[in-house]
Amino acid sequence: MAVDTEFKDYVLDQLKGIGKFETKNMFGGTAVLRNGAAFAKIKHGSLWLKVDDKNINDFIKQGMPQYTYGKDNSRKLNFYGTPAEVLEDSGMLTRWAKKHLRLLLNRESKST
């Protein structure tokens, strides 16, 4: 499945507030990375943000789906869909994305 370039460009523009990041096209979607670590993916017309035990409740409270794949969608990744109102508000999206990035950076600094 091809990446929806218009949607991808929109999402990347909305994410400008987080500062520097990289993208990598993979598995029919686009990974969004900081320092080589994926914190988001753009696929199936959605932005999926990576979660852990510190931010998963933000997504669950909004009723957002977990990213699944495979023939029967039984395989799951720690990415959840981004609520439309968050995606459409670049300031709010920046806050959500930065929250995860802080967690990611804290985890990386503890492992070094």
Backbone as XML, in Angstrom:
<?xml version="1.0"?>
<chain id="A" units="angstrom">
  <residue number="1" name="MET">
    <atom name="N" x="0.846" y="-1.173" z="0.000"/>
    <atom name="CA" x="0.000" y="0.000" z="0.000"/>
    <atom name="C" x="0.895" y="1.241" z="0.000"/>
  </residue>
  <residue number="2" name="ALA">
    <atom name="N" x="0.614" y="2.189" z="-0.851"/>
    <atom name="CA" x="1.413" y="3.399" z="-0.983"/>
    <atom name="C" x="1.111" y="4.372" z="0.159"/>
  </residue>
  <residue number="3" name="VAL">
    <atom name="N" x="2.126" y="5.142" z="0.498"/>
    <atom name="CA" x="1.968" y="6.168" z="1.522"/>
    <atom name="C" x="1.153" y="7.319" z="0.941"/>
  </residue>
  <residue number="4" name="ASP">
    <atom name="N" x="0.170" y="7.800" z="1.693"/>
    <atom name="CA" x="-0.616" y="8.967" z="1.296"/>
    <atom name="C" x="0.256" y="10.192" z="1.536"/>
  </residue>
  <residue number="5" name="THR">
    <atom name="N" x="0.895" y="10.685" z="0.463"/>
    <atom name="CA" x="1.865" y="11.772" z="0.574"/>
    <atom name="C" x="1.244" y="13.044" z="1.131"/>
  </residue>
  <residue number="6" name="GLU">
    <atom name="N" x="0.039" y="13.366" z="0.727"/>
    <atom name="CA" x="-0.608" y="14.589" z="1.213"/>
    <atom name="C" x="-0.833" y="14.513" z="2.727"/>
  </residue>
  <residue number="7" name="PHE">
    <atom name="N" x="-1.339" y="13.383" z="3.215"/>
    <atom name="CA" x="-1.562" y="13.217" z="4.649"/>
    <atom name="C" x="-0.230" y="13.222" z="5.391"/>
  </residue>
  <residue number="8" name="LYS">
    <atom name="N" x="0.758" y="12.516" z="4.852"/>
    <atom name="CA" x="2.075" y="12.475" z="5.474"/>
    <atom name="C" x="2.644" y="13.881" z="5.609"/>
  </residue>
  <residue number="9" name="ASP">
    <atom name="N" x="2.577" y="14.674" z="4.544"/>
    <atom name="CA" x="3.090" y="16.044" z="4.584"/>
    <atom name="C" x="2.348" y="16.880" z="5.618"/>
  </residue>
  <residue number="10" name="TYR">
    <atom name="N" x="1.041" y="16.685" z="5.721"/>
    <atom name="CA" x="0.236" y="17.402" z="6.712"/>
    <atom name="C" x="0.698" y="17.051" z="8.128"/>
  </residue>
  <residue number="11" name="VAL">
    <atom name="N" x="0.851" y="15.764" z="8.406"/>
    <atom name="CA" x="1.266" y="15.321" z="9.736"/>
    <atom name="C" x="2.652" y="15.863" z="10.069"/>
  </residue>
  <residue number="12" name="LEU">
    <atom name="N" x="3.576" y="15.756" z="9.143"/>
    <atom name="CA" x="4.936" y="16.236" z="9.399"/>
    <atom name="C" x="4.945" y="17.738" z="9.651"/>
  </residue>
  <residue number="13" name="ASP">
    <atom name="N" x="4.094" y="18.478" z="8.946"/>
    <atom name="CA" x="3.975" y="19.912" z="9.184"/>
    <atom name="C" x="3.422" y="20.176" z="10.589"/>
  </residue>
  <residue number="14" name="GLN">
    <atom name="N" x="2.437" y="19.388" z="10.993"/>
    <atom name="CA" x="1.850" y="19.536" z="12.330"/>
    <atom name="C" x="2.871" y="19.225" z="13.428"/>
  </residue>
  <residue number="15" name="LEU">
    <atom name="N" x="3.843" y="18.364" z="13.130"/>
    <atom name="CA" x="4.847" y="17.963" z="14.119"/>
    <atom name="C" x="6.049" y="18.902" z="14.190"/>
  </residue>
  <residue number="16" name="LYS">
    <atom name="N" x="6.091" y="19.954" z="13.389"/>
    <atom name="CA" x="7.262" y="20.840" z="13.367"/>
    <atom name="C" x="7.612" y="21.398" z="14.740"/>
  </residue>
  <residue number="17" name="GLY">
    <atom name="N" x="6.635" y="21.552" z="15.607"/>
    <atom name="CA" x="6.863" y="22.127" z="16.922"/>
    <atom name="C" x="7.722" y="21.280" z="17.849"/>
  </residue>
  <residue number="18" name="ILE">
    <atom name="N" x="7.980" y="20.033" z="17.512"/>
    <atom name="CA" x="8.794" y="19.190" z="18.390"/>
    <atom name="C" x="10.279" y="19.359" z="18.125"/>
  </residue>
  <residue number="19" name="GLY">
    <atom name="N" x="10.635" y="20.076" z="17.076"/>
    <atom name="CA" x="12.046" y="20.235" z="16.745"/>
    <atom name="C" x="12.483" y="19.215" z="15.709"/>
  </residue>
  <residue number="20" name="LYS">
    <atom name="N" x="13.775" y="18.901" z="15.728"/>
    <atom name="CA" x="14.348" y="18.006" z="14.719"/>
    <atom name="C" x="13.847" y="16.575" z="14.871"/>
  </residue>
  <residue number="21" name="PHE">
    <atom name="N" x="13.548" y="15.980" z="13.723"/>
    <atom name="CA" x="13.206" y="14.561" z="13.672"/>
    <atom name="C" x="13.519" y="14.059" z="12.278"/>
  </residue>
  <residue number="22" name="GLU">
    <atom name="N" x="13.564" y="12.754" z="12.134"/>
    <atom name="CA" x="13.835" y="12.128" z="10.840"/>
    <atom name="C" x="12.632" y="11.275" z="10.457"/>
  </residue>
  <residue number="23" name="THR">
    <atom name="N" x="12.540" y="10.953" z="9.168"/>
    <atom name="CA" x="11.512" y="10.018" z="8.713"/>
    <atom name="C" x="12.174" y="8.917" z="7.905"/>
  </residue>
  <residue number="24" name="LYS">
    <atom name="N" x="11.519" y="7.786" z="7.902"/>
    <atom name="CA" x="12.014" y="6.648" z="7.137"/>
    <atom name="C" x="10.809" y="5.877" z="6.626"/>
  </residue>
  <residue number="25" name="ASN">
    <atom name="N" x="10.721" y="5.710" z="5.309"/>
    <atom name="CA" x="9.635" y="4.928" z="4.734"/>
    <atom name="C" x="9.926" y="3.455" z="4.955"/>
  </residue>
  <residue number="26" name="MET">
    <atom name="N" x="8.948" y="2.764" z="5.549"/>
    <atom name="CA" x="9.128" y="1.339" z="5.796"/>
    <atom name="C" x="7.784" y="0.648" z="5.968"/>
  </residue>
  <residue number="27" name="PHE">
    <atom name="N" x="7.687" y="-0.558" z="5.452"/>
    <atom name="CA" x="6.493" y="-1.398" z="5.584"/>
    <atom name="C" x="5.226" y="-0.681" z="5.138"/>
  </residue>
  <residue number="28" name="GLY">
    <atom name="N" x="5.307" y="0.088" z="4.052"/>
    <atom name="CA" x="4.132" y="0.764" z="3.503"/>
    <atom name="C" x="3.691" y="1.980" z="4.287"/>
  </residue>
  <residue number="29" name="GLY">
    <atom name="N" x="4.506" y="2.424" z="5.218"/>
    <atom name="CA" x="4.185" y="3.610" z="6.007"/>
    <atom name="C" x="5.436" y="4.443" z="6.208"/>
  </residue>
  <residue number="30" name="THR">
    <atom name="N" x="5.360" y="5.387" z="7.113"/>
    <atom name="CA" x="6.493" y="6.250" z="7.403"/>
    <atom name="C" x="6.737" y="6.259" z="8.901"/>
  </residue>
  <residue number="31" name="ALA">
    <atom name="N" x="7.957" y="5.911" z="9.290"/>
    <atom name="CA" x="8.348" y="6.000" z="10.694"/>
    <atom name="C" x="8.866" y="7.408" z="10.948"/>
  </residue>
  <residue number="32" name="VAL">
    <atom name="N" x="8.525" y="7.961" z="12.115"/>
    <atom name="CA" x="9.020" y="9.276" z="12.531"/>
    <atom name="C" x="9.951" y="9.010" z="13.710"/>
  </residue>
  <residue number="33" name="LEU">
    <atom name="N" x="11.201" y="9.459" z="13.581"/>
    <atom name="CA" x="12.238" y="9.102" z="14.536"/>
    <atom name="C" x="12.959" y="10.323" z="15.099"/>
  </residue>
  <residue number="34" name="ARG">
    <atom name="N" x="13.472" y="10.159" z="16.301"/>
    <atom name="CA" x="14.396" y="11.134" z="16.888"/>
    <atom name="C" x="15.586" y="10.322" z="17.355"/>
  </residue>
  <residue number="35" name="ASN">
    <atom name="N" x="16.778" y="10.714" z="16.902"/>
    <atom name="CA" x="18.019" y="9.999" z="17.236"/>
    <atom name="C" x="17.917" y="8.508" z="16.923"/>
  </residue>
  <residue number="36" name="GLY">
    <atom name="N" x="17.250" y="8.182" z="15.830"/>
    <atom name="CA" x="17.137" y="6.800" z="15.388"/>
    <atom name="C" x="16.058" y="5.978" z="16.044"/>
  </residue>
  <residue number="37" name="ALA">
    <atom name="N" x="15.352" y="6.538" z="17.034"/>
    <atom name="CA" x="14.298" y="5.797" z="17.731"/>
    <atom name="C" x="12.930" y="6.260" z="17.247"/>
  </residue>
  <residue number="38" name="ALA">
    <atom name="N" x="12.106" y="5.316" z="16.829"/>
    <atom name="CA" x="10.769" y="5.652" z="16.319"/>
    <atom name="C" x="9.855" y="6.034" z="17.467"/>
  </residue>
  <residue number="39" name="PHE">
    <atom name="N" x="9.210" y="7.196" z="17.339"/>
    <atom name="CA" x="8.225" y="7.606" z="18.334"/>
    <atom name="C" x="6.840" y="7.754" z="17.717"/>
  </residue>
  <residue number="40" name="ALA">
    <atom name="N" x="6.766" y="7.635" z="16.394"/>
    <atom name="CA" x="5.476" y="7.730" z="15.716"/>
    <atom name="C" x="5.581" y="7.024" z="14.373"/>
  </residue>
  <residue number="41" name="LYS">
    <atom name="N" x="4.399" y="6.682" z="13.847"/>
    <atom name="CA" x="4.353" y="6.125" z="12.497"/>
    <atom name="C" x="3.105" y="6.668" z="11.812"/>
  </residue>
  <residue number="42" name="ILE">
    <atom name="N" x="3.238" y="6.863" z="10.538"/>
    <atom name="CA" x="2.125" y="7.341" z="9.711"/>
    <atom name="C" x="1.770" y="6.194" z="8.783"/>
  </residue>
  <residue number="43" name="LYS">
    <atom name="N" x="0.561" y="5.676" z="8.953"/>
    <atom name="CA" x="0.134" y="4.538" z="8.141"/>
    <atom name="C" x="-1.379" y="4.418" z="8.204"/>
  </residue>
  <residue number="44" name="HIS">
    <atom name="N" x="-1.963" y="3.933" z="7.122"/>
    <atom name="CA" x="-3.411" y="3.723" z="7.034"/>
    <atom name="C" x="-4.185" y="5.022" z="7.280"/>
  </residue>
  <residue number="45" name="GLY">
    <atom name="N" x="-3.626" y="6.145" z="6.841"/>
    <atom name="CA" x="-4.314" y="7.425" z="7.000"/>
    <atom name="C" x="-4.415" y="7.887" z="8.437"/>
  </residue>
  <residue number="46" name="SER">
    <atom name="N" x="-3.512" y="7.398" z="9.292"/>
    <atom name="CA" x="-3.521" y="7.785" z="10.704"/>
    <atom name="C" x="-2.108" y="8.052" z="11.185"/>
  </residue>
  <residue number="47" name="LEU">
    <atom name="N" x="-2.028" y="8.848" z="12.246"/>
    <atom name="CA" x="-0.773" y="9.024" z="12.967"/>
    <atom name="C" x="-0.853" y="8.166" z="14.214"/>
  </residue>
  <residue number="48" name="TRP">
    <atom name="N" x="0.126" y="7.306" z="14.381"/>
    <atom name="CA" x="0.198" y="6.393" z="15.519"/>
    <atom name="C" x="1.368" y="6.832" z="16.382"/>
  </residue>
  <residue number="49" name="LEU">
    <atom name="N" x="1.123" y="7.145" z="17.653"/>
    <atom name="CA" x="2.190" y="7.539" z="18.566"/>
    <atom name="C" x="2.559" y="6.372" z="19.468"/>
  </residue>
  <residue number="50" name="LYS">
    <atom name="N" x="3.853" y="6.242" z="19.719"/>
    <atom name="CA" x="4.329" y="5.162" z="20.574"/>
    <atom name="C" x="3.931" y="5.444" z="22.014"/>
  </residue>
  <residue number="51" name="VAL">
    <atom name="N" x="3.550" y="4.394" z="22.723"/>
    <atom name="CA" x="3.113" y="4.537" z="24.107"/>
    <atom name="C" x="3.934" y="3.634" z="25.019"/>
  </residue>
  <residue number="52" name="ASP">
    <atom name="N" x="3.888" y="3.974" z="26.290"/>
    <atom name="CA" x="4.407" y="3.086" z="27.325"/>
    <atom name="C" x="3.513" y="3.258" z="28.543"/>
  </residue>
  <residue number="53" name="ASP">
    <atom name="N" x="3.904" y="2.688" z="29.650"/>
    <atom name="CA" x="3.034" y="2.734" z="30.823"/>
    <atom name="C" x="2.834" y="4.149" z="31.374"/>
  </residue>
  <residue number="54" name="LYS">
    <atom name="N" x="3.662" y="5.107" z="30.959"/>
    <atom name="CA" x="3.533" y="6.487" z="31.443"/>
    <atom name="C" x="2.517" y="7.310" z="30.651"/>
  </residue>
  <residue number="55" name="ASN">
    <atom name="N" x="2.243" y="6.935" z="29.395"/>
    <atom name="CA" x="1.311" y="7.751" z="28.599"/>
    <atom name="C" x="0.171" y="6.970" z="27.939"/>
  </residue>
  <residue number="56" name="ILE">
    <atom name="N" x="0.103" y="5.681" z="28.149"/>
    <atom name="CA" x="-0.927" y="4.875" z="27.488"/>
    <atom name="C" x="-2.348" y="5.315" z="27.875"/>
  </residue>
  <residue number="57" name="ASN">
    <atom name="N" x="-2.523" y="5.762" z="29.117"/>
    <atom name="CA" x="-3.859" y="6.156" z="29.555"/>
    <atom name="C" x="-4.400" y="7.368" z="28.800"/>
  </residue>
  <residue number="58" name="ASP">
    <atom name="N" x="-3.519" y="8.236" z="28.297"/>
    <atom name="CA" x="-3.971" y="9.355" z="27.470"/>
    <atom name="C" x="-4.755" y="8.840" z="26.262"/>
  </residue>
  <residue number="59" name="PHE">
    <atom name="N" x="-4.304" y="7.741" z="25.703"/>
    <atom name="CA" x="-4.920" y="7.167" z="24.511"/>
    <atom name="C" x="-6.150" y="6.336" z="24.855"/>
  </residue>
  <residue number="60" name="ILE">
    <atom name="N" x="-6.040" y="5.554" z="25.919"/>
    <atom name="CA" x="-7.163" y="4.713" z="26.327"/>
    <atom name="C" x="-8.365" y="5.568" z="26.719"/>
  </residue>
  <residue number="61" name="LYS">
    <atom name="N" x="-8.121" y="6.667" z="27.449"/>
    <atom name="CA" x="-9.211" y="7.570" z="27.849"/>
    <atom name="C" x="-9.945" y="8.141" z="26.639"/>
  </residue>
  <residue number="62" name="GLN">
    <atom name="N" x="-9.228" y="8.304" z="25.540"/>
    <atom name="CA" x="-9.818" y="8.831" z="24.307"/>
    <atom name="C" x="-10.429" y="7.728" z="23.438"/>
  </residue>
  <residue number="63" name="GLY">
    <atom name="N" x="-10.289" y="6.470" z="23.874"/>
    <atom name="CA" x="-10.841" y="5.346" z="23.110"/>
    <atom name="C" x="-10.092" y="5.058" z="21.821"/>
  </residue>
  <residue number="64" name="MET">
    <atom name="N" x="-8.810" y="5.371" z="21.808"/>
    <atom name="CA" x="-8.030" y="5.191" z="20.585"/>
    <atom name="C" x="-7.576" y="3.743" z="20.424"/>
  </residue>
  <residue number="65" name="PRO">
    <atom name="N" x="-7.527" y="3.271" z="19.170"/>
    <atom name="CA" x="-7.143" y="1.873" z="18.924"/>
    <atom name="C" x="-5.629" y="1.678" z="18.981"/>
  </residue>
  <residue number="66" name="GLN">
    <atom name="N" x="-5.247" y="0.467" z="19.336"/>
    <atom name="CA" x="-3.849" y="0.066" z="19.289"/>
    <atom name="C" x="-3.526" y="-0.372" z="17.866"/>
  </residue>
  <residue number="67" name="TYR">
    <atom name="N" x="-2.314" y="-0.106" z="17.417"/>
    <atom name="CA" x="-1.887" y="-0.508" z="16.081"/>
    <atom name="C" x="-1.747" y="-2.024" z="16.031"/>
  </residue>
  <residue number="68" name="THR">
    <atom name="N" x="-2.406" y="-2.631" z="15.072"/>
    <atom name="CA" x="-2.319" y="-4.069" z="14.869"/>
    <atom name="C" x="-1.941" y="-4.351" z="13.412"/>
  </residue>
  <residue number="69" name="TYR">
    <atom name="N" x="-1.427" y="-5.538" z="13.182"/>
    <atom name="CA" x="-1.093" y="-5.950" z="11.822"/>
    <atom name="C" x="-1.135" y="-7.464" z="11.720"/>
  </residue>
  <residue number="70" name="GLY">
    <atom name="N" x="-0.917" y="-7.944" z="10.528"/>
    <atom name="CA" x="-0.978" y="-9.382" z="10.273"/>
    <atom name="C" x="-2.304" y="-9.733" z="9.629"/>
  </residue>
  <residue number="71" name="LYS">
    <atom name="N" x="-2.388" y="-10.940" z="9.107"/>
    <atom name="CA" x="-3.602" y="-11.370" z="8.406"/>
    <atom name="C" x="-4.848" y="-11.211" z="9.253"/>
  </residue>
  <residue number="72" name="ASP">
    <atom name="N" x="-4.746" y="-11.545" z="10.521"/>
    <atom name="CA" x="-5.917" y="-11.461" z="11.396"/>
    <atom name="C" x="-5.797" y="-10.309" z="12.415"/>
  </residue>
  <residue number="73" name="ASN">
    <atom name="N" x="-4.863" y="-9.398" z="12.176"/>
    <atom name="CA" x="-4.610" y="-8.261" z="13.073"/>
    <atom name="C" x="-4.311" y="-8.695" z="14.508"/>
  </residue>
  <residue number="74" name="SER">
    <atom name="N" x="-3.723" y="-9.865" z="14.663"/>
    <atom name="CA" x="-3.443" y="-10.357" z="16.010"/>
    <atom name="C" x="-2.110" y="-9.849" z="16.563"/>
  </residue>
  <residue number="75" name="ARG">
    <atom name="N" x="-1.282" y="-9.313" z="15.696"/>
    <atom name="CA" x="0.006" y="-8.783" z="16.154"/>
    <atom name="C" x="-0.179" y="-7.321" z="16.529"/>
  </residue>
  <residue number="76" name="LYS">
    <atom name="N" x="0.390" y="-6.934" z="17.667"/>
    <atom name="CA" x="0.195" y="-5.576" z="18.169"/>
    <atom name="C" x="1.529" y="-4.909" z="18.432"/>
  </residue>
  <residue number="77" name="LEU">
    <atom name="N" x="1.560" y="-3.603" z="18.159"/>
    <atom name="CA" x="2.724" y="-2.791" z="18.486"/>
    <atom name="C" x="2.312" y="-1.770" z="19.545"/>
  </residue>
  <residue number="78" name="ASN">
    <atom name="N" x="3.273" y="-1.216" z="20.243"/>
    <atom name="CA" x="2.988" y="-0.215" z="21.272"/>
    <atom name="C" x="2.797" y="1.172" z="20.668"/>
  </residue>
  <residue number="79" name="PHE">
    <atom name="N" x="1.915" y="1.245" z="19.691"/>
    <atom name="CA" x="1.526" y="2.502" z="19.061"/>
    <atom name="C" x="0.008" y="2.586" z="19.118"/>
  </residue>
  <residue number="80" name="TYR">
    <atom name="N" x="-0.491" y="3.771" z="19.400"/>
    <atom name="CA" x="-1.934" y="4.000" z="19.443"/>
    <atom name="C" x="-2.288" y="5.144" z="18.510"/>
  </residue>
  <residue number="81" name="GLY">
    <atom name="N" x="-3.491" y="5.103" z="17.970"/>
    <atom name="CA" x="-3.986" y="6.157" z="17.103"/>
    <atom name="C" x="-4.064" y="7.489" z="17.839"/>
  </residue>
  <residue number="82" name="THR">
    <atom name="N" x="-3.871" y="8.552" z="17.092"/>
    <atom name="CA" x="-3.931" y="9.897" z="17.654"/>
    <atom name="C" x="-5.333" y="10.453" z="17.455"/>
  </residue>
  <residue number="83" name="PRO">
    <atom name="N" x="-5.957" y="10.982" z="18.504"/>
    <atom name="CA" x="-7.297" y="11.569" z="18.351"/>
    <atom name="C" x="-7.292" y="12.700" z="17.321"/>
  </residue>
  <residue number="84" name="ALA">
    <atom name="N" x="-8.360" y="12.802" z="16.543"/>
    <atom name="CA" x="-8.454" y="13.825" z="15.485"/>
    <atom name="C" x="-8.245" y="15.220" z="16.039"/>
  </residue>
  <residue number="85" name="GLU">
    <atom name="N" x="-8.823" y="15.513" z="17.215"/>
    <atom name="CA" x="-8.687" y="16.873" z="17.758"/>
    <atom name="C" x="-7.245" y="17.184" z="18.145"/>
  </residue>
  <residue number="86" name="VAL">
    <atom name="N" x="-6.467" y="16.171" z="18.487"/>
    <atom name="CA" x="-5.048" y="16.362" z="18.784"/>
    <atom name="C" x="-4.280" y="16.572" z="17.486"/>
  </residue>
  <residue number="87" name="LEU">
    <atom name="N" x="-4.546" y="15.746" z="16.498"/>
    <atom name="CA" x="-3.860" y="15.850" z="15.215"/>
    <atom name="C" x="-4.122" y="17.192" z="14.542"/>
  </residue>
  <residue number="88" name="GLU">
    <atom name="N" x="-5.324" y="17.698" z="14.668"/>
    <atom name="CA" x="-5.696" y="18.945" z="13.994"/>
    <atom name="C" x="-5.189" y="20.193" z="14.704"/>
  </residue>
  <residue number="89" name="ASP">
    <atom name="N" x="-4.738" y="20.062" z="15.933"/>
    <atom name="CA" x="-4.229" y="21.195" z="16.707"/>
    <atom name="C" x="-2.724" y="20.990" z="16.894"/>
  </residue>
  <residue number="90" name="SER">
    <atom name="N" x="-1.914" y="21.703" z="16.118"/>
    <atom name="CA" x="-0.466" y="21.454" z="16.146"/>
    <atom name="C" x="0.127" y="21.662" z="17.532"/>
  </residue>
  <residue number="91" name="GLY">
    <atom name="N" x="-0.389" y="22.616" z="18.297"/>
    <atom name="CA" x="0.112" y="22.829" z="19.652"/>
    <atom name="C" x="-0.165" y="21.644" z="20.549"/>
  </residue>
  <residue number="92" name="MET">
    <atom name="N" x="-1.375" y="21.117" z="20.469"/>
    <atom name="CA" x="-1.737" y="19.953" z="21.277"/>
    <atom name="C" x="-0.940" y="18.736" z="20.828"/>
  </residue>
  <residue number="93" name="LEU">
    <atom name="N" x="-0.795" y="18.553" z="19.523"/>
    <atom name="CA" x="-0.020" y="17.427" z="19.009"/>
    <atom name="C" x="1.427" y="17.526" z="19.474"/>
  </residue>
  <residue number="94" name="THR">
    <atom name="N" x="1.979" y="18.723" z="19.451"/>
    <atom name="CA" x="3.345" y="18.926" z="19.921"/>
    <atom name="C" x="3.471" y="18.498" z="21.381"/>
  </residue>
  <residue number="95" name="ARG">
    <atom name="N" x="2.497" y="18.863" z="22.219"/>
    <atom name="CA" x="2.538" y="18.480" z="23.637"/>
    <atom name="C" x="2.477" y="16.956" z="23.792"/>
  </residue>
  <residue number="96" name="TRP">
    <atom name="N" x="1.569" y="16.315" z="23.049"/>
    <atom name="CA" x="1.454" y="14.851" z="23.136"/>
    <atom name="C" x="2.757" y="14.194" z="22.689"/>
  </residue>
  <residue number="97" name="ALA">
    <atom name="N" x="3.308" y="14.639" z="21.566"/>
    <atom name="CA" x="4.531" y="14.026" z="21.035"/>
    <atom name="C" x="5.716" y="14.288" z="21.967"/>
  </residue>
  <residue number="98" name="LYS">
    <atom name="N" x="5.809" y="15.513" z="22.489"/>
    <atom name="CA" x="6.919" y="15.826" z="23.389"/>
    <atom name="C" x="6.837" y="15.005" z="24.675"/>
  </residue>
  <residue number="99" name="LYS">
    <atom name="N" x="5.638" y="14.722" z="25.130"/>
    <atom name="CA" x="5.484" y="13.899" z="26.331"/>
    <atom name="C" x="6.147" y="12.548" z="26.107"/>
  </residue>
  <residue number="100" name="HIS">
    <atom name="N" x="5.893" y="11.949" z="24.950"/>
    <atom name="CA" x="6.523" y="10.659" z="24.687"/>
    <atom name="C" x="8.022" y="10.826" z="24.487"/>
  </residue>
  <residue number="101" name="LEU">
    <atom name="N" x="8.436" y="11.864" z="23.798"/>
    <atom name="CA" x="9.867" y="12.058" z="23.561"/>
    <atom name="C" x="10.627" y="12.203" z="24.878"/>
  </residue>
  <residue number="102" name="ARG">
    <atom name="N" x="10.048" y="12.897" z="25.856"/>
    <atom name="CA" x="10.688" y="13.008" z="27.172"/>
    <atom name="C" x="10.857" y="11.624" z="27.793"/>
  </residue>
  <residue number="103" name="LEU">
    <atom name="N" x="9.840" y="10.799" z="27.690"/>
    <atom name="CA" x="9.926" y="9.442" z="28.231"/>
    <atom name="C" x="11.009" y="8.642" z="27.515"/>
  </residue>
  <residue number="104" name="LEU">
    <atom name="N" x="11.052" y="8.775" z="26.200"/>
    <atom name="CA" x="12.035" y="8.063" z="25.395"/>
    <atom name="C" x="13.455" y="8.511" z="25.752"/>
  </residue>
  <residue number="105" name="LEU">
    <atom name="N" x="13.656" y="9.815" z="25.849"/>
    <atom name="CA" x="14.986" y="10.347" z="26.175"/>
    <atom name="C" x="15.408" y="9.955" z="27.586"/>
  </residue>
  <residue number="106" name="ASN">
    <atom name="N" x="14.468" y="9.966" z="28.546"/>
    <atom name="CA" x="14.776" y="9.536" z="29.910"/>
    <atom name="C" x="15.184" y="8.072" z="29.944"/>
  </residue>
  <residue number="107" name="ARG">
    <atom name="N" x="14.488" y="7.243" z="29.182"/>
    <atom name="CA" x="14.793" y="5.812" z="29.133"/>
    <atom name="C" x="16.179" y="5.602" z="28.518"/>
  </residue>
  <residue number="108" name="GLU">
    <atom name="N" x="16.497" y="6.369" z="27.441"/>
    <atom name="CA" x="17.800" y="6.242" z="26.799"/>
    <atom name="C" x="18.928" y="6.674" z="27.735"/>
  </residue>
  <residue number="109" name="SER">
    <atom name="N" x="18.734" y="7.766" z="28.487"/>
    <atom name="CA" x="19.783" y="8.259" z="29.363"/>
    <atom name="C" x="20.037" y="7.289" z="30.524"/>
  </residue>
  <residue number="110" name="LYS">
    <atom name="N" x="19.004" y="6.562" z="30.954"/>
    <atom name="CA" x="19.177" y="5.589" z="32.033"/>
    <atom name="C" x="19.919" y="4.336" z="31.552"/>
  </residue>
  <residue number="111" name="SER">
    <atom name="N" x="19.817" y="4.058" z="30.237"/>
    <atom name="CA" x="20.455" y="2.842" z="29.716"/>
    <atom name="C" x="21.908" y="3.078" z="29.293"/>
  </residue>
  <residue number="112" name="THR">
    <atom name="N" x="22.374" y="4.323" z="29.342"/>
    <atom name="CA" x="23.760" y="4.591" z="28.942"/>
    <atom name="C" x="24.651" y="4.841" z="30.115"/>
  </residue>
</chain>
